[in-house]
Amino acid sequence: MPVTNQLVIEVQERVRSEAKRRGVRWTNQRQVIVEQFLLSGEHLTADALLARAREVDSAIGAATVYRTLNLLVEIGVASRVRLGGDSASFEPILGRTHHDHLICISCGRVVEFEDEAIEKRQAAIVKKHGFQIRHHRLEIFGVCPVCAGG
């Protein structure tokens, strides 16, 4: 789903309302962070988001970015993923369907994919073991065709 200005406005309002409910002060800096995160449409580390946000407001601090990202994850607007490396990445959920990731350990390229057969097999395993699934993710690490030389 492409990110539209209307979608950004709706998500910002949801985040603003939830922040207020939790007693978190809503600032222009938080608004810039949320907007930059949503408009990126990609996986971002906190440092990458900080750099984007500082292009709009150079006074934005790292702590504000981290707190805002944690709030987005807690309220279901963002997902925290490990795509290799030392830092977690975050991606907007925005009504997207569940997807998994192929991650190149050489160049860091990330390919998102959906596979119904994998999802059905995972559901069967969960059922077999009597689990009540809350969430799951599949990340496959390897070498992309470009890095493999083919």
Secondary structure per residue as TSV (DSSP state, phi and psi in degrees):
chain	resnum	aa	ss	phi	psi
A	1	M	-	360.0	121.9
A	2	P	-	-67.2	147.0
A	3	V	-	-82.1	123.7
A	4	T	-	-110.8	161.9
A	5	N	H	-59.0	-39.0
A	6	Q	H	-63.7	-40.7
A	7	L	H	-63.9	-42.7
A	8	V	H	-59.8	-45.0
A	9	I	H	-61.6	-44.8
A	10	E	H	-64.0	-43.1
A	11	V	H	-68.8	-40.9
A	12	Q	H	-60.2	-40.3
A	13	E	H	-64.6	-40.6
A	14	R	H	-62.3	-45.2
A	15	V	H	-65.9	-43.8
A	16	R	H	-59.6	-45.2
A	17	S	H	-63.5	-43.1
A	18	E	H	-68.0	-38.6
A	19	A	H	-61.2	-45.0
A	20	K	H	-61.9	-42.8
A	21	R	H	-60.5	-34.6
A	22	R	T	-87.8	-0.8
A	23	G	T	79.3	18.8
A	24	V	-	-92.6	126.7
A	25	R	-	-68.2	129.7
A	26	W	-	-91.6	120.6
A	27	T	-	-119.3	166.8
A	28	N	H	-61.1	-34.7
A	29	Q	H	-64.3	-43.9
A	30	R	H	-60.9	-39.8
A	31	Q	H	-62.6	-42.9
A	32	V	H	-62.1	-43.6
A	33	I	H	-61.4	-48.0
A	34	V	H	-62.6	-44.3
A	35	E	H	-61.6	-47.0
A	36	Q	H	-64.4	-37.6
A	37	F	H	-63.7	-48.8
A	38	L	H	-66.8	-40.4
A	39	L	H	-72.6	-20.7
A	40	S	H	-63.8	-40.1
A	41	G	-	62.5	20.9
A	42	E	S	-141.0	177.7
A	43	H	-	-76.8	126.8
A	44	L	E	-130.0	140.2
A	45	T	E	-80.4	165.7
A	46	A	H	-60.1	-39.4
A	47	D	H	-64.1	-40.7
A	48	A	H	-66.1	-39.9
A	49	L	H	-66.5	-39.5
A	50	L	H	-58.6	-44.7
A	51	A	H	-61.6	-43.5
A	52	R	H	-63.4	-44.7
A	53	A	H	-65.8	-36.9
A	54	R	H	-69.2	-18.0
A	55	E	H	-67.1	-26.1
A	56	V	H	-93.6	-42.1
A	57	D	-	-141.8	103.7
A	58	S	T	-66.1	-12.2
A	59	A	T	-87.3	-3.9
A	60	I	-	-66.7	131.9
A	61	G	-	-100.8	159.2
A	62	A	H	-60.5	-40.1
A	63	A	H	-61.2	-38.2
A	64	T	H	-66.1	-39.2
A	65	V	H	-63.5	-47.9
A	66	Y	H	-61.3	-45.6
A	67	R	H	-63.9	-39.5
A	68	T	H	-68.3	-41.8
A	69	L	H	-62.2	-42.5
A	70	N	H	-61.5	-40.0
A	71	L	H	-62.6	-43.1
A	72	L	H	-61.9	-39.3
A	73	V	H	-67.1	-45.8
A	74	E	H	-60.1	-35.2
A	75	I	T	-96.1	3.8
A	76	G	T	85.0	20.8
A	77	V	S	-93.6	-24.2
A	78	A	E	-133.8	160.3
A	79	S	E	-124.0	138.2
A	80	R	E	-94.1	126.6
A	81	V	E	-131.2	150.6
A	82	R	-	-104.6	116.7
A	83	L	-	-115.8	32.5
A	84	G	S	90.2	169.1
A	85	G	S	76.2	-175.9
A	86	D	S	-89.3	-22.6
A	87	S	S	-103.4	143.5
A	88	A	-	-71.0	151.1
A	89	S	E	-112.4	159.8
A	90	F	E	-128.8	144.4
A	91	E	E	-135.3	142.5
A	92	P	E	-66.9	139.4
A	93	I	-	-88.5	-52.2
A	94	L	T	42.3	48.6
A	95	G	T	69.8	13.4
A	96	R	-	-72.8	152.6
A	97	T	-	-75.2	160.5
A	98	H	-	-61.7	140.1
A	99	H	-	-146.3	163.7
A	100	D	E	-117.3	176.8
A	101	H	E	-130.6	139.1
A	102	L	E	-105.4	128.5
A	103	I	E	-124.8	123.9
A	104	C	E	-80.7	122.4
A	105	I	T	-78.0	-7.1
A	106	S	T	-93.8	-53.3
A	107	C	T	-107.8	-11.1
A	108	G	-	87.2	1.9
A	109	R	-	-56.7	139.9
A	110	V	E	-120.5	127.3
A	111	V	E	-115.1	124.5
A	112	E	E	-90.6	141.3
A	113	F	E	-147.0	157.6
A	114	E	-	-123.3	139.3
A	115	D	-	-146.4	109.0
A	116	E	H	-62.4	-35.9
A	117	A	H	-63.7	-40.3
A	118	I	H	-64.3	-43.6
A	119	E	H	-62.3	-41.9
A	120	K	H	-65.1	-41.6
A	121	R	H	-64.6	-42.2
A	122	Q	H	-62.0	-42.1
A	123	A	H	-62.8	-39.0
A	124	A	H	-65.3	-40.6
A	125	I	H	-64.7	-43.7
A	126	V	H	-59.2	-46.9
A	127	K	H	-63.3	-44.5
A	128	K	H	-56.7	-36.2
A	129	H	T	-96.8	4.0
A	130	G	T	71.7	22.2
A	131	F	-	-81.8	154.3
A	132	Q	-	-110.7	103.7
A	133	I	-	-70.6	138.0
A	134	R	-	-107.4	-42.3
A	135	H	-	-166.4	163.8
A	136	H	-	-156.7	164.8
A	137	R	-	-151.9	151.9
A	138	L	-	-126.1	123.9
A	139	E	E	-127.2	122.2
A	140	I	E	-111.1	122.3
A	141	F	E	-101.6	133.4
A	142	G	E	-167.2	-154.3
A	143	V	-	-121.7	127.8
A	144	C	-	-70.8	164.8
A	145	P	H	-58.6	-36.2
A	146	V	H	-65.6	-46.5
A	147	C	H	-71.2	-27.0
A	148	A	H	-78.6	-8.5
A	149	G	T	83.2	18.5
A	150	G	-	-138.4	360.0
